[in-house]
Amino acid sequence: MHRRQIICFIMSEDKYTFDPDSLSFEETDKKKGKKIFFSILTQLFAAVSIGFVVFLTISYTIKTPGQRKTERENEVLKEVYGQLNDRYKQTTYVMADLQDRDREIYRAIFSTVPPQDSDSLEYNYEGLDASQIAKHYTSTTNNVADMLSSEDSTVNTLFDVLEMHKDSLKFIPSVMPLDNANLKYLAYGYGKKLDPIYKTPQQHKGIDFAAPKGTVVNATASGTVEYVGEKRDHGIMVIIDHKNGFKTIYSHLSDYVVRYGKQVKRGETIGFVGNTGKSLTAHLHYEITYKGKSINPIDFFFEDINPENYHKLKMMANNGGLCLD
């Protein structure tokens, strides 16, 4: 017994004891307790770390029903705002056409300039949230209101000037030379065009209306017939002097029913569509000059056509550089 105790005492300094029964050294209970403690602590820390990583992963990759609903609503709002923006741009485009026409009327007829119009806005919604889009649309709505107010002011001013000049308005070209309010006749516009006969660029000084031979042609304003006859390029033509700087020219007629010096009224028949002169097919070539300078007739159809059809006619006239003479 004494010998066994000595062995245990000596080996206790190395934290081992000798078991005579098994004839082997074994760790003391204290060492085992520490190892078990540290093992549990390590496993607990690993479990907490793994749980934290899993939590973060789920938070960033798996969305709650509320988050998914909010995202769907935001996508719907962006789509709706995009559609509204397209309609807004189309509206401002039409308004810009009307404003251009107003300016031309002011300059040509009244020798004055209308008030400056507001600029239109375009916007990109990529990457924006609903609050940013709503903020933009508040600004856009205000801008549209400003544009409408400006156009309203322009129209009011125009009516005031028209009232002052109402006796002379009948001498200002303001309708189409054909019955074309529903745009049944195609129009080929003013400006740089390709000559259909010689295949060379030319300055087209009027608008061509593709209409059947024999279609009635009317005076677009009251005035005096300055010329009736036939010229090489224009074919059979009529020129009316409106005594205010304006003259209108009607070319490629099949025949005319007025004579030199005749007083004509707006809407009065002066001839019929034909295919005379340098002409590709039956049509009416219509020009307006002001103080000897040609101007775009499309800005002078403001009495017999609504804004929507005016916009369509203008788009039709810009048909890729084509003309019929």
C-alpha positions as YAML, in Angstrom:
chain: A
units: angstrom
residues:
- id: 1
  name: MET
  ca: [0.00, 0.00, 0.00]
- id: 2
  name: HIS
  ca: [2.74, 2.45, 0.89]
- id: 3
  name: ARG
  ca: [4.54, 1.74, -2.37]
- id: 4
  name: ARG
  ca: [1.41, 2.50, -4.43]
- id: 5
  name: GLN
  ca: [0.84, 5.82, -2.72]
- id: 6
  name: ILE
  ca: [4.43, 6.86, -3.44]
- id: 7
  name: ILE
  ca: [4.00, 6.13, -7.14]
- id: 8
  name: CYS
  ca: [0.81, 8.11, -7.22]
- id: 9
  name: PHE
  ca: [2.41, 11.04, -5.49]
- id: 10
  name: ILE
  ca: [5.44, 11.16, -7.77]
- id: 11
  name: MET
  ca: [3.35, 10.83, -10.94]
- id: 12
  name: SER
  ca: [0.89, 13.48, -9.77]
- id: 13
  name: GLU
  ca: [3.48, 16.13, -10.56]
- id: 14
  name: ASP
  ca: [3.12, 15.09, -14.20]
- id: 15
  name: LYS
  ca: [-0.69, 14.94, -13.83]
- id: 16
  name: TYR
  ca: [-0.72, 11.14, -14.33]
- id: 17
  name: THR
  ca: [-1.35, 8.29, -11.93]
- id: 18
  name: PHE
  ca: [-0.26, 4.66, -12.15]
- id: 19
  name: ASP
  ca: [-2.96, 2.07, -11.84]
- id: 20
  name: PRO
  ca: [-1.44, -1.18, -10.54]
- id: 21
  name: ASP
  ca: [-4.51, -3.11, -11.60]
- id: 22
  name: SER
  ca: [-4.22, -2.14, -15.27]
- id: 23
  name: LEU
  ca: [-0.43, -1.60, -15.02]
- id: 24
  name: SER
  ca: [-0.76, 1.73, -17.01]
- id: 25
  name: PHE
  ca: [-0.59, 5.47, -16.44]
- id: 26
  name: GLU
  ca: [-3.88, 7.40, -16.63]
- id: 27
  name: GLU
  ca: [-4.65, 11.18, -16.73]
- id: 28
  name: THR
  ca: [-5.99, 12.72, -13.61]
- id: 29
  name: ASP
  ca: [-9.70, 13.77, -13.48]
- id: 30
  name: LYS
  ca: [-8.72, 17.47, -13.50]
- id: 31
  name: LYS
  ca: [-7.03, 17.21, -16.91]
- id: 32
  name: LYS
  ca: [-10.02, 15.37, -18.35]
- id: 33
  name: GLY
  ca: [-12.41, 18.04, -17.06]
- id: 34
  name: LYS
  ca: [-10.48, 20.83, -18.76]
- id: 35
  name: LYS
  ca: [-10.34, 19.00, -22.07]
- id: 36
  name: ILE
  ca: [-14.06, 18.33, -21.98]
- id: 37
  name: PHE
  ca: [-14.76, 21.99, -21.14]
- id: 38
  name: PHE
  ca: [-12.64, 23.32, -23.99]
- id: 39
  name: SER
  ca: [-14.12, 20.80, -26.39]
- id: 40
  name: ILE
  ca: [-17.68, 21.90, -25.53]
- id: 41
  name: LEU
  ca: [-16.68, 25.57, -25.78]
- id: 42
  name: THR
  ca: [-15.13, 25.07, -29.23]
- id: 43
  name: GLN
  ca: [-18.16, 23.24, -30.53]
- id: 44
  name: LEU
  ca: [-20.49, 25.91, -29.16]
- id: 45
  name: PHE
  ca: [-18.48, 28.69, -30.84]
- id: 46
  name: ALA
  ca: [-18.49, 26.78, -34.15]
- id: 47
  name: ALA
  ca: [-22.25, 26.28, -33.92]
- id: 48
  name: VAL
  ca: [-22.84, 29.99, -33.20]
- id: 49
  name: SER
  ca: [-20.59, 31.00, -36.12]
- id: 50
  name: ILE
  ca: [-22.31, 28.65, -38.52]
- id: 51
  name: GLY
  ca: [-25.71, 29.87, -37.36]
- id: 52
  name: PHE
  ca: [-24.68, 33.51, -37.91]
- id: 53
  name: VAL
  ca: [-23.41, 32.77, -41.41]
- id: 54
  name: VAL
  ca: [-26.62, 30.89, -42.24]
- id: 55
  name: PHE
  ca: [-28.69, 33.81, -40.90]
- id: 56
  name: LEU
  ca: [-26.84, 36.33, -43.06]
- id: 57
  name: THR
  ca: [-27.15, 34.11, -46.12]
- id: 58
  name: ILE
  ca: [-30.88, 33.70, -45.64]
- id: 59
  name: SER
  ca: [-31.33, 37.44, -45.00]
- id: 60
  name: TYR
  ca: [-29.66, 38.40, -48.30]
- id: 61
  name: THR
  ca: [-30.92, 35.59, -50.52]
- id: 62
  name: ILE
  ca: [-34.34, 34.61, -49.23]
- id: 63
  name: LYS
  ca: [-36.90, 37.44, -49.13]
- id: 64
  name: THR
  ca: [-39.90, 37.65, -46.88]
- id: 65
  name: PRO
  ca: [-43.43, 37.72, -48.35]
- id: 66
  name: GLY
  ca: [-43.60, 41.41, -47.43]
- id: 67
  name: GLN
  ca: [-40.39, 42.19, -49.30]
- id: 68
  name: ARG
  ca: [-41.54, 40.26, -52.37]
- id: 69
  name: LYS
  ca: [-44.88, 42.09, -52.36]
- id: 70
  name: THR
  ca: [-43.15, 45.48, -52.10]
- id: 71
  name: GLU
  ca: [-40.81, 44.63, -54.97]
- id: 72
  name: ARG
  ca: [-43.73, 43.54, -57.16]
- id: 73
  name: GLU
  ca: [-45.57, 46.77, -56.39]
- id: 74
  name: ASN
  ca: [-42.45, 48.80, -57.26]
- id: 75
  name: GLU
  ca: [-42.09, 46.98, -60.58]
- id: 76
  name: VAL
  ca: [-45.75, 47.65, -61.42]
- id: 77
  name: LEU
  ca: [-45.34, 51.33, -60.49]
- id: 78
  name: LYS
  ca: [-42.22, 51.65, -62.67]
- id: 79
  name: GLU
  ca: [-44.06, 50.06, -65.59]
- id: 80
  name: VAL
  ca: [-47.03, 52.40, -65.16]
- id: 81
  name: TYR
  ca: [-44.75, 55.43, -64.81]
- id: 82
  name: GLY
  ca: [-42.88, 54.33, -67.93]
- id: 83
  name: GLN
  ca: [-46.14, 54.18, -69.90]
- id: 84
  name: LEU
  ca: [-47.14, 57.59, -68.57]
- id: 85
  name: ASN
  ca: [-43.74, 58.95, -69.55]
- id: 86
  name: ASP
  ca: [-44.20, 57.65, -73.11]
- id: 87
  name: ARG
  ca: [-47.59, 59.36, -73.30]
- id: 88
  name: TYR
  ca: [-46.08, 62.52, -71.84]
- id: 89
  name: LYS
  ca: [-43.33, 62.57, -74.47]
- id: 90
  name: GLN
  ca: [-45.90, 62.00, -77.24]
- id: 91
  name: THR
  ca: [-48.02, 64.86, -75.87]
- id: 92
  name: THR
  ca: [-45.07, 67.23, -75.66]
- id: 93
  name: TYR
  ca: [-44.05, 66.23, -79.20]
- id: 94
  name: VAL
  ca: [-47.50, 67.16, -80.53]
- id: 95
  name: MET
  ca: [-47.42, 70.38, -78.50]
- id: 96
  name: ALA
  ca: [-44.01, 71.19, -79.95]
- id: 97
  name: ASP
  ca: [-45.48, 70.87, -83.46]
- id: 98
  name: LEU
  ca: [-48.30, 73.21, -82.52]
- id: 99
  name: GLN
  ca: [-45.86, 75.65, -80.97]
- id: 100
  name: ASP
  ca: [-43.72, 75.60, -84.12]
- id: 101
  name: ARG
  ca: [-46.78, 76.31, -86.20]
- id: 102
  name: ASP
  ca: [-47.78, 79.18, -83.87]
- id: 103
  name: ARG
  ca: [-44.32, 80.71, -84.20]
- id: 104
  name: GLU
  ca: [-44.44, 80.51, -87.99]
- id: 105
  name: ILE
  ca: [-47.88, 82.12, -88.04]
- id: 106
  name: TYR
  ca: [-46.66, 84.90, -85.77]
- id: 107
  name: ARG
  ca: [-43.54, 85.55, -87.82]
- id: 108
  name: ALA
  ca: [-45.13, 85.34, -91.26]
- id: 109
  name: ILE
  ca: [-48.47, 87.01, -90.62]
- id: 110
  name: PHE
  ca: [-48.09, 89.32, -87.65]
- id: 111
  name: SER
  ca: [-44.34, 90.06, -87.75]
- id: 112
  name: THR
  ca: [-43.97, 89.26, -84.08]
- id: 113
  name: VAL
  ca: [-42.69, 86.43, -81.88]
- id: 114
  name: PRO
  ca: [-44.86, 84.46, -79.40]
- id: 115
  name: PRO
  ca: [-43.82, 83.93, -75.77]
- id: 116
  name: GLN
  ca: [-41.02, 81.42, -75.15]
- id: 117
  name: ASP
  ca: [-42.30, 77.92, -74.49]
- id: 118
  name: SER
  ca: [-41.16, 75.59, -71.75]
- id: 119
  name: ASP
  ca: [-38.80, 72.75, -72.65]
- id: 120
  name: SER
  ca: [-40.01, 69.17, -72.53]
- id: 121
  name: LEU
  ca: [-38.37, 66.58, -70.27]
- id: 122
  name: GLU
  ca: [-37.32, 62.99, -70.82]
- id: 123
  name: TYR
  ca: [-36.36, 60.74, -67.95]
- id: 124
  name: ASN
  ca: [-34.71, 57.37, -67.33]
- id: 125
  name: TYR
  ca: [-36.28, 55.32, -64.49]
- id: 126
  name: GLU
  ca: [-33.55, 52.67, -64.31]
- id: 127
  name: GLY
  ca: [-32.43, 52.08, -60.73]
- id: 128
  name: LEU
  ca: [-34.95, 54.47, -59.15]
- id: 129
  name: ASP
  ca: [-37.27, 53.65, -56.28]
- id: 130
  name: ALA
  ca: [-40.92, 54.66, -56.11]
- id: 131
  name: SER
  ca: [-40.28, 57.83, -54.08]
- id: 132
  name: GLN
  ca: [-37.74, 59.11, -56.64]
- id: 133
  name: ILE
  ca: [-40.11, 58.39, -59.51]
- id: 134
  name: ALA
  ca: [-42.97, 60.13, -57.69]
- id: 135
  name: LYS
  ca: [-40.74, 63.15, -57.08]
- id: 136
  name: HIS
  ca: [-39.89, 63.31, -60.77]
- id: 137
  name: TYR
  ca: [-43.54, 63.09, -61.77]
- id: 138
  name: THR
  ca: [-44.41, 65.96, -59.49]
- id: 139
  name: SER
  ca: [-41.84, 68.01, -61.36]
- id: 140
  name: THR
  ca: [-43.10, 66.70, -64.71]
- id: 141
  name: THR
  ca: [-46.70, 67.59, -63.89]
- id: 142
  name: ASN
  ca: [-45.64, 71.11, -63.00]
- id: 143
  name: ASN
  ca: [-43.74, 71.32, -66.28]
- id: 144
  name: VAL
  ca: [-46.79, 70.23, -68.30]
- id: 145
  name: ALA
  ca: [-48.89, 72.80, -66.46]
- id: 146
  name: ASP
  ca: [-46.33, 75.47, -67.38]
- id: 147
  name: MET
  ca: [-46.40, 74.40, -71.02]
- id: 148
  name: LEU
  ca: [-50.19, 74.45, -71.13]
- id: 149
  name: SER
  ca: [-50.22, 77.86, -69.48]
- id: 150
  name: SER
  ca: [-47.69, 79.14, -72.00]
- id: 151
  name: GLU
  ca: [-49.66, 77.73, -74.92]
- id: 152
  name: ASP
  ca: [-52.89, 79.16, -73.50]
- id: 153
  name: SER
  ca: [-51.23, 82.57, -73.27]
- id: 154
  name: THR
  ca: [-50.00, 82.21, -76.86]
- id: 155
  name: VAL
  ca: [-53.47, 81.28, -78.13]
- id: 156
  name: ASN
  ca: [-55.09, 84.15, -76.23]
- id: 157
  name: THR
  ca: [-52.58, 86.57, -77.69]
- id: 158
  name: LEU
  ca: [-53.18, 85.10, -81.14]
- id: 159
  name: PHE
  ca: [-56.95, 85.62, -80.79]
- id: 160
  name: ASP
  ca: [-56.36, 89.22, -79.74]
- id: 161
  name: VAL
  ca: [-54.22, 89.83, -82.82]
- id: 162
  name: LEU
  ca: [-56.72, 88.02, -85.03]
- id: 163
  name: GLU
  ca: [-59.52, 90.24, -83.74]
- id: 164
  name: MET
  ca: [-57.46, 93.30, -84.67]
- id: 165
  name: HIS
  ca: [-56.85, 91.92, -88.18]
- id: 166
  name: LYS
  ca: [-60.17, 90.13, -88.78]
- id: 167
  name: ASP
  ca: [-60.93, 92.12, -91.95]
- id: 168
  name: SER
  ca: [-57.65, 91.10, -93.54]
- id: 169
  name: LEU
  ca: [-57.70, 87.45, -92.45]
- id: 170
  name: LYS
  ca: [-59.62, 86.37, -95.54]
- id: 171
  name: PHE
  ca: [-56.56, 87.31, -97.60]
- id: 172
  name: ILE
  ca: [-54.24, 85.02, -95.58]
- id: 173
  name: PRO
  ca: [-53.87, 81.39, -96.80]
- id: 174
  name: SER
  ca: [-55.25, 79.23, -93.99]
- id: 175
  name: VAL
  ca: [-56.84, 76.10, -95.51]
- id: 176
  name: MET
  ca: [-55.77, 73.21, -97.72]
- id: 177
  name: PRO
  ca: [-56.34, 73.65, -101.46]
- id: 178
  name: LEU
  ca: [-58.19, 70.31, -101.58]
- id: 179
  name: ASP
  ca: [-61.00, 68.88, -99.49]
- id: 180
  name: ASN
  ca: [-58.56, 66.88, -97.35]
- id: 181
  name: ALA
  ca: [-59.55, 67.41, -93.72]
- id: 182
  name: ASN
  ca: [-59.70, 63.62, -93.23]
- id: 183
  name: LEU
  ca: [-56.25, 63.19, -94.91]
- id: 184
  name: LYS
  ca: [-57.50, 60.95, -97.70]
- id: 185
  name: TYR
  ca: [-54.85, 62.38, -100.05]
- id: 186
  name: LEU
  ca: [-51.19, 61.67, -99.34]
- id: 187
  name: ALA
  ca: [-48.90, 64.67, -98.92]
- id: 188
  name: TYR
  ca: [-45.24, 65.02, -99.89]
- id: 189
  name: GLY
  ca: [-43.50, 67.82, -98.07]
- id: 190
  name: TYR
  ca: [-41.47, 70.98, -98.36]
- id: 191
  name: GLY
  ca: [-37.67, 71.07, -98.30]
- id: 192
  name: LYS
  ca: [-34.76, 69.00, -99.61]
- id: 193
  name: LYS
  ca: [-36.14, 66.23, -101.85]
- id: 194
  name: LEU
  ca: [-35.00, 63.86, -104.60]
- id: 195
  name: ASP
  ca: [-36.21, 64.91, -108.05]
- id: 196
  name: PRO
  ca: [-38.33, 61.94, -109.25]
- id: 197
  name: ILE
  ca: [-37.54, 62.63, -112.91]
- id: 198
  name: TYR
  ca: [-33.85, 63.62, -112.91]
- id: 199
  name: LYS
  ca: [-32.93, 61.69, -109.72]
- id: 200
  name: THR
  ca: [-30.98, 64.65, -108.33]
- id: 201
  name: PRO
  ca: [-31.40, 66.57, -105.03]
- id: 202
  name: GLN
  ca: [-33.59, 69.66, -105.22]
- id: 203
  name: GLN
  ca: [-35.26, 72.23, -102.98]
- id: 204
  name: HIS
  ca: [-38.95, 71.37, -103.10]
- id: 205
  name: LYS
  ca: [-40.75, 74.68, -102.58]
- id: 206
  name: GLY
  ca: [-44.21, 73.37, -101.86]
- id: 207
  name: ILE
  ca: [-46.37, 70.41, -100.87]
- id: 208
  name: ASP
  ca: [-47.57, 67.75, -103.31]
- id: 209
  name: PHE
  ca: [-51.04, 66.28, -102.75]
- id: 210
  name: ALA
  ca: [-51.46, 62.93, -104.54]
- id: 211
  name: ALA
  ca: [-55.08, 63.12, -105.72]
- id: 212
  name: PRO
  ca: [-56.98, 61.67, -108.69]
- id: 213
  name: LYS
  ca: [-57.13, 63.66, -111.91]
- id: 214
  name: GLY
  ca: [-60.15, 65.97, -111.89]
- id: 215
  name: THR
  ca: [-60.20, 66.54, -108.11]
- id: 216
  name: VAL
  ca: [-61.45, 70.07, -107.37]
- id: 217
  name: VAL
  ca: [-58.78, 72.66, -106.42]
- id: 218
  name: ASN
  ca: [-59.88, 75.67, -104.35]
- id: 219
  name: ALA
  ca: [-58.33, 79.04, -103.56]
- id: 220
  name: THR
  ca: [-56.88, 79.01, -100.03]
- id: 221
  name: ALA
  ca: [-57.48, 82.74, -99.48]
- id: 222
  name: SER
  ca: [-59.21, 85.62, -101.17]
- id: 223
  name: GLY
  ca: [-57.24, 87.55, -103.77]
- id: 224
  name: THR
  ca: [-56.71, 88.41, -107.41]
- id: 225
  name: VAL
  ca: [-55.67, 85.94, -110.12]
- id: 226
  name: GLU
  ca: [-52.23, 87.08, -111.22]
- id: 227
  name: TYR
  ca: [-51.47, 84.34, -113.72]
- id: 228
  name: VAL
  ca: [-53.23, 81.52, -115.57]
- id: 229
  name: GLY
  ca: [-51.45, 79.50, -118.19]
- id: 230
  name: GLU
  ca: [-48.88, 76.79, -118.73]
- id: 231
  name: LYS
  ca: [-45.16, 76.57, -117.98]
- id: 232
  name: ARG
  ca: [-42.67, 73.82, -118.78]
- id: 233
  name: ASP
  ca: [-42.08, 72.47, -115.26]
- id: 234
  name: HIS
  ca: [-45.30, 73.57, -113.54]
- id: 235
  name: GLY
  ca: [-47.63, 72.58, -116.37]
- id: 236
  name: ILE
  ca: [-51.02, 74.28, -116.23]
- id: 237
  name: MET
  ca: [-50.95, 76.60, -113.23]
- id: 238
  name: VAL
  ca: [-52.75, 79.42, -111.43]
- id: 239
  name: ILE
  ca: [-51.11, 82.11, -109.27]
- id: 240
  name: ILE
  ca: [-53.20, 84.23, -106.88]
- id: 241
  name: ASP
  ca: [-51.95, 87.49, -105.38]
- id: 242
  name: HIS
  ca: [-53.48, 88.12, -101.96]
- id: 243
  name: LYS
  ca: [-52.30, 91.78, -101.77]
- id: 244
  name: ASN
  ca: [-50.61, 91.42, -98.38]
- id: 245
  name: GLY
  ca: [-47.28, 89.93, -99.39]
- id: 246
  name: PHE
  ca: [-48.75, 86.44, -99.82]
- id: 247
  name: LYS
  ca: [-49.09, 84.61, -103.13]
- id: 248
  name: THR
  ca: [-50.30, 81.04, -103.68]
- id: 249
  name: ILE
  ca: [-49.33, 78.81, -106.60]
- id: 250
  name: TYR
  ca: [-51.32, 75.81, -107.89]
- id: 251
  name: SER
  ca: [-49.45, 73.63, -110.43]
- id: 252
  name: HIS
  ca: [-49.89, 70.54, -112.67]
- id: 253
  name: LEU
  ca: [-53.60, 71.26, -113.17]
- id: 254
  name: SER
  ca: [-55.64, 69.50, -115.83]
- id: 255
  name: ASP
  ca: [-57.65, 72.70, -116.38]
- id: 256
  name: TYR
  ca: [-58.60, 76.00, -114.73]
- id: 257
  name: VAL
  ca: [-61.90, 77.92, -114.45]
- id: 258
  name: VAL
  ca: [-60.63, 81.43, -113.64]
- id: 259
  name: ARG
  ca: [-59.13, 84.19, -115.77]
- id: 260
  name: TYR
  ca: [-56.41, 86.75, -115.29]
- id: 261
  name: GLY
  ca: [-57.49, 89.61, -113.00]
- id: 262
  name: LYS
  ca: [-60.48, 87.78, -111.52]
- id: 263
  name: GLN
  ca: [-61.28, 88.41, -107.85]
- id: 264
  name: VAL
  ca: [-61.64, 85.09, -106.05]
- id: 265
  name: LYS
  ca: [-62.75, 84.19, -102.55]
- id: 266
  name: ARG
  ca: [-61.37, 81.59, -100.16]
- id: 267
  name: GLY
  ca: [-62.86, 78.19, -101.01]
- id: 268
  name: GLU
  ca: [-63.78, 79.16, -104.58]
- id: 269
  name: THR
  ca: [-62.96, 76.57, -107.26]
- id: 270
  name: ILE
  ca: [-60.09, 77.65, -109.51]
- id: 271
  name: GLY
  ca: [-59.20, 74.42, -111.33]
- id: 272
  name: PHE
  ca: [-58.74, 70.64, -111.22]
- id: 273
  name: VAL
  ca: [-55.92, 68.26, -110.36]
- id: 274
  name: GLY
  ca: [-53.94, 67.00, -113.36]
- id: 275
  name: ASN
  ca: [-50.62, 65.58, -114.48]
- id: 276
  name: THR
  ca: [-49.25, 68.35, -116.71]
- id: 277
  name: GLY
  ca: [-45.66, 69.62, -116.81]
- id: 278
  name: LYS
  ca: [-42.80, 67.80, -115.06]
- id: 279
  name: SER
  ca: [-44.92, 65.45, -113.02]
- id: 280
  name: LEU
  ca: [-44.55, 61.84, -111.95]
- id: 281
  name: THR
  ca: [-48.28, 61.21, -111.50]
- id: 282
  name: ALA
  ca: [-51.56, 63.08, -111.03]
- id: 283
  name: HIS
  ca: [-51.20, 65.50, -108.12]
- id: 284
  name: LEU
  ca: [-51.45, 69.13, -107.02]
- id: 285
  name: HIS
  ca: [-48.26, 71.05, -106.29]
- id: 286
  name: TYR
  ca: [-49.15, 73.87, -103.85]
- id: 287
  name: GLU
  ca: [-46.82, 76.72, -102.89]
- id: 288
  name: ILE
  ca: [-47.01, 79.80, -100.67]
- id: 289
  name: THR
  ca: [-44.65, 82.73, -101.02]
- id: 290
  name: TYR
  ca: [-44.41, 85.70, -98.68]
- id: 291
  name: LYS
  ca: [-42.73, 88.84, -100.03]
- id: 292
  name: GLY
  ca: [-41.14, 86.75, -102.75]
- id: 293
  name: LYS
  ca: [-39.77, 84.02, -100.49]
- id: 294
  name: SER
  ca: [-41.20, 80.50, -100.42]
- id: 295
  name: ILE
  ca: [-42.44, 79.26, -97.04]
- id: 296
  name: ASN
  ca: [-43.69, 75.89, -95.84]
- id: 297
  name: PRO
  ca: [-47.43, 75.62, -96.63]
- id: 298
  name: ILE
  ca: [-47.97, 73.07, -93.87]
- id: 299
  name: ASP
  ca: [-47.90, 75.92, -91.33]
- id: 300
  name: PHE
  ca: [-50.96, 77.49, -93.01]
- id: 301
  name: PHE
  ca: [-53.61, 74.79, -92.67]
- id: 302
  name: PHE
  ca: [-54.90, 76.01, -89.32]
- id: 303
  name: GLU
  ca: [-58.56, 76.62, -90.23]
- id: 304
  name: ASP
  ca: [-59.67, 73.28, -91.63]
- id: 305
  name: ILE
  ca: [-57.70, 70.67, -89.71]
- id: 306
  name: ASN
  ca: [-57.61, 69.66, -86.04]
- id: 307
  name: PRO
  ca: [-54.33, 69.34, -84.06]
- id: 308
  name: GLU
  ca: [-54.32, 65.54, -84.23]
- id: 309
  name: ASN
  ca: [-54.68, 65.45, -88.02]
- id: 310
  name: TYR
  ca: [-52.23, 68.31, -88.37]
- id: 311
  name: HIS
  ca: [-49.64, 66.20, -86.55]
- id: 312
  name: LYS
  ca: [-50.41, 63.22, -88.83]
- id: 313
  name: LEU
  ca: [-50.16, 65.41, -91.93]
- id: 314
  name: LYS
  ca: [-46.81, 66.78, -90.83]
- id: 315
  name: MET
  ca: [-45.50, 63.25, -90.24]
- id: 316
  name: MET
  ca: [-46.85, 62.21, -93.64]
- id: 317
  name: ALA
  ca: [-45.14, 65.14, -95.37]
- id: 318
  name: ASN
  ca: [-41.77, 64.17, -93.89]
- id: 319
  name: ASN
  ca: [-41.77, 60.97, -95.92]
- id: 320
  name: GLY
  ca: [-38.09, 60.31, -96.53]
- id: 321
  name: GLY
  ca: [-37.28, 62.99, -99.11]
- id: 322
  name: LEU
  ca: [-39.92, 62.09, -101.69]
- id: 323
  name: CYS
  ca: [-41.90, 64.39, -103.98]
- id: 324
  name: LEU
  ca: [-43.95, 63.99, -107.17]
- id: 325
  name: ASP
  ca: [-42.38, 66.70, -109.33]
...
